């Protein structure tokens, strides 16, 4: 999937959306679910960081 055009950008967008959704849950909806929010935040962070790895590896 990483070789598909736009896959890295899409992963980054999904990561940003996931982090945004967690922020909405905490601030706007006042939902307190630490385990779920931690899992979603971790997933969002991984999606943001992961696309940079293959791009950096290809440039070398």
Backbone as CSV, one residue per row, in Angstrom:
resi,resn,N_x,N_y,N_z,CA_x,CA_y,CA_z,C_x,C_y,C_z
1,UNK,0.814,-1.202,0.000,0.000,0.000,0.000,0.853,1.260,0.000
2,UNK,2.077,1.172,0.502,2.899,2.371,0.544,3.344,2.811,-0.839
3,UNK,3.324,1.910,-1.810,3.716,2.272,-3.166,2.568,2.899,-3.952
4,UNK,1.375,2.878,-3.403,0.246,3.487,-4.089,0.399,5.011,-4.048
5,UNK,0.090,5.687,-5.151,0.223,7.141,-5.165,-0.665,7.794,-4.110
6,UNK,-0.098,8.642,-3.312,-0.862,9.374,-2.315,-1.094,8.629,-1.012
7,UNK,-0.553,7.422,-0.871,-0.801,6.634,0.344,-0.185,7.290,1.572
8,UNK,1.005,7.850,1.419,1.659,8.483,2.565,0.907,9.730,3.001
9,UNK,0.447,10.502,2.051,-0.327,11.699,2.382,-1.653,11.319,3.034
10,UNK,-2.286,10.282,2.529,-3.563,9.838,3.106,-3.377,9.359,4.538
11,UNK,-2.299,8.643,4.812,-2.029,8.185,6.176,-1.838,9.372,7.112
12,UNK,-1.146,10.394,6.647,-0.960,11.594,7.454,-2.272,12.302,7.732
13,UNK,-3.140,12.389,6.735,-4.442,13.031,6.907,-5.294,12.244,7.896
14,UNK,-5.280,10.932,7.794,-6.041,10.104,8.726,-5.501,10.274,10.144
15,UNK,-4.182,10.380,10.293,-3.587,10.605,11.601,-4.032,11.925,12.200
16,UNK,-4.046,12.979,11.403,-4.489,14.293,11.884,-5.964,14.240,12.267
17,UNK,-6.776,13.578,11.464,-8.210,13.457,11.780,-8.424,12.684,13.075
18,UNK,-7.657,11.641,13.291,-7.776,10.848,14.515,-7.416,11.688,15.733
19,UNK,-6.321,12.425,15.649,-5.929,13.291,16.770,-6.964,14.389,16.995
20,UNK,-7.509,14.920,15.914,-8.564,15.932,16.046,-9.810,15.376,16.711
21,UNK,-10.178,14.155,16.369,-11.359,13.534,16.968,-11.164,13.325,18.473
22,UNK,-9.982,12.918,18.870,-9.705,12.747,20.298,-9.817,14.096,21.010
23,UNK,-9.306,15.156,20.392,-9.407,16.490,20.991,-10.862,16.918,21.130
24,UNK,-11.681,16.635,20.122,-13.112,16.967,20.192,-13.774,16.196,21.324
25,UNK,-13.440,14.916,21.465,-14.024,14.121,22.548,-13.706,14.723,23.910
26,UNK,-12.467,15.132,24.098,-12.044,15.636,25.399,-12.603,17.037,25.669
27,UNK,-12.460,17.936,24.698,-12.802,19.345,24.929,-14.286,19.617,24.740
28,UNK,-14.852,19.206,23.627,-16.226,19.572,23.290,-17.248,18.632,23.917
29,UNK,-17.039,17.338,23.751,-18.020,16.372,24.233,-17.843,16.017,25.704
30,UNK,-16.710,16.403,26.291,-16.405,16.143,27.699,-16.499,14.649,28.024
31,UNK,-15.945,13.841,27.138,-15.924,12.393,27.332,-14.611,12.025,28.013
32,UNK,-14.715,11.258,29.078,-13.526,10.785,29.774,-13.437,9.276,29.602
33,UNK,-12.599,8.860,28.685,-12.352,7.445,28.427,-10.861,7.296,28.167
34,UNK,-10.054,7.328,29.240,-8.601,7.380,29.065,-8.020,6.257,28.215
35,UNK,-8.491,5.048,28.369,-7.935,3.935,27.591,-8.213,4.097,26.105
36,UNK,-9.439,4.437,25.773,-9.800,4.617,24.361,-9.082,5.820,23.777
37,UNK,-9.010,6.903,24.529,-8.351,8.096,24.031,-6.845,7.888,23.879
38,UNK,-6.250,7.143,24.774,-4.833,6.832,24.655,-4.568,5.974,23.416
39,UNK,-5.432,4.998,23.198,-5.276,4.123,22.026,-5.436,4.917,20.730
40,UNK,-6.449,5.777,20.663,-6.662,6.573,19.454,-5.537,7.583,19.235
41,UNK,-5.060,8.196,20.311,-3.961,9.141,20.197,-2.701,8.438,19.706
42,UNK,-2.445,7.258,20.235,-1.281,6.486,19.798,-1.396,6.113,18.324
43,UNK,-2.567,5.687,17.911,-2.781,5.326,16.507,-2.590,6.537,15.599
44,UNK,-3.119,7.678,16.013,-2.952,8.897,15.223,-1.493,9.301,15.106
45,UNK,-0.761,9.198,16.205,0.662,9.547,16.189,1.449,8.601,15.284
46,UNK,1.129,7.329,15.340,1.820,6.355,14.476,1.528,6.648,13.007
47,UNK,0.295,6.991,12.697,-0.051,7.304,11.313,0.655,8.563,10.825
48,UNK,0.902,9.498,11.730,1.624,10.704,11.336,3.110,10.436,11.129
49,UNK,3.693,9.579,11.952,5.132,9.334,11.908,5.492,8.304,10.846
50,UNK,4.677,7.303,10.658,4.982,6.199,9.742,5.212,6.643,8.290
51,UNK,4.418,7.547,7.730,4.669,7.923,6.332,6.043,8.547,6.112
52,UNK,6.621,9.154,7.120,7.933,9.779,6.957,9.033,8.728,6.807
53,UNK,8.875,7.561,7.422,9.896,6.521,7.364,10.199,6.051,5.961
54,UNK,9.214,5.590,5.188,9.484,5.134,3.815,9.994,6.258,2.913
55,UNK,9.519,7.485,3.127,9.968,8.598,2.287,11.446,8.882,2.534
56,UNK,11.867,8.828,3.772,13.259,9.071,4.097,14.114,7.920,3.576
57,UNK,13.626,6.689,3.702,14.381,5.531,3.238,14.568,5.558,1.721
58,UNK,13.586,6.041,0.974,13.691,6.080,-0.483,14.691,7.134,-0.956
59,UNK,14.841,8.213,-0.196,15.748,9.279,-0.596,17.208,8.871,-0.460
60,UNK,17.487,7.890,0.381,18.868,7.456,0.598,19.342,6.672,-0.535
